[in-house]
Amino acid sequence: MAMFPVRAKKNLGQHFLRDEEIARRVAATLDKAPPFPVLEVGPGTGMLTRFLLEQEREVTVVEVDRESVDYLNEHYPQLHGKILHQDFLRMDIDAHFNGSFSVIGNYPYHISSQIFFKVLDNRDIIPFCSGMIQKEVAERLVAPPGCKAYGILSVLLQAWYDIEYLFTVDEHAFIPPPKVKSAVVRLTRNKRRRLACNEKLFKTVVKTGFNQRRKMLRNSLKLLLSDENPMPDDPLLTKRPEQLSVKEFETLTNLLEPWVKVKLVSLETPGTFDEEVPPKALEPLPEQAKPKVPEPLPG
């Protein structure tokens, strides 16, 4: 335990990486990224940090644990002024970065989905993101349509990023060892600059559909329509959500948009991407509000 003088705190989901070769391989996931500055999320005792500092990149770390921050300040003087003692999920990105940067880390399992949510919100300035997460979540990220692991997280991230599952990491690479295996993934921003539909409604359709993933979309998406608006007749609505690609969800969103009569569910909805969204999250608009038929998309 001499290598890990910082006490792992269960409430922070801390599992300190102790395998140097794994840390080196995680740092190497940046090799394909442009030479942007890099932000490491949750550096802990700096096992990954030391290999990031060997690269010709400007390194900043963000750490919520005071004890870890003190350790980093003492043992990594080259990070002076680049150690942010704050929560990445609440971090004001614009206050620290005025251009594109990459994100990397050994992410706490219990907030890994929210971390990707934050990255997604800042996708125009985070073209590259890699790191270690729970193996099950990694499998969701890369899952194609038609398989059990394919869900909300898959659709929303694959809409904007090309995602690679790089390698699996054993539990014994950490102190304390987690109860599940980990995996390293890499997200690279794709060429998509906008969706071919209303983005807020797209997120709502995806979330609502997967909230009852065993049902046909015709039944699960009824929540989005007012009583006087019948469900459109389309083959997509006879499928289950895991059968639809990103492009098909775009098509479905455009099909439903003229008749939707609920406030759109923001991605800020508490919880992870793959948690169910309760029906009460779909708040009806006032009765006087009428469905607005959208103007045609340009081009």
Steps between C-alpha positions, in 0.01 A plus 500: 500500500807725508434592136148607592514730800159643408208314654252374243159646581200285422263795463720634220521163328881503522695199373861607454678354199819324610609325179759717324472316169122553492553869580751526216254338258218733606724804448592363157135522392575868437754411231240538223368828638613842374749677730228680694526567873371208708280499809531199729189434707558344844880455503505364857864432584622576147573153361362601160611861539871411500474347153292788368771740613752312283303604192541835329164629614376756747352295786234622742340275762169539682454322832218530754687326786695740720742232617586405143548866407749544786689190389516618138622844602778343704613237250437668164647853516486517118121521538519821702198712406350213302337305785132593527336409829140467382236265366533442126123469468458855634812641338473816289682381189521847346683634805793266436505425127460743212534242227493128429638250750495125569358326807648189660476322834439199716136596548303417816244235406206670665533820295647372173175556308475855633860562394415400144191719525726795583731413212199476268380844607842638404552287189601794281811561713564141619577310181672217686427315824644177635533319829408215729141415591298201615511226236121480482474872424774473237300227329196729492703778340604290202188283469337497154124503441332166560695386804402502867772747606380762250318779681474869576871544559582322174270712284577841646878456494521317167310788342805721556802274562671199346559267796760225543524231768878470540574245774373342821662558840499250787372592847844446656647798315341723765517574872248421634393256225148564366250215482479518120736520207589826330559595140675779314309683227578778256252753359590701190272774376338407170427735211136563598439868574126484555222246519248476218225573755417699814779403740303546822213293371747238374632457855146480635391240244809288573455520878126439490532206264764325708309572820276212392741319273298177482203677345450602140575869449136556405409427863795647689488834315130564568610714794630759255171557319182666611181295517356664188808419290507136386830323462622526137497183294861411423700174498760648739236515772449124484858442613662500843748779577809277492423421135542860382825658383588864570378592152169323557453686830551823306232394251266405784556835671402689186192278464380583852599864531182665365287315758708506815327665795745472788787706625817347369704300751843657536814289524536667839248249636663359816648154481698310243419468132374146538277554801131506430336838457182510710183609320472803728815634333281559195312803620190594294481845350209727595175413323508816290831402347457354154739266320725711281572362156872558442634684199672276246868436567732696269649315208 
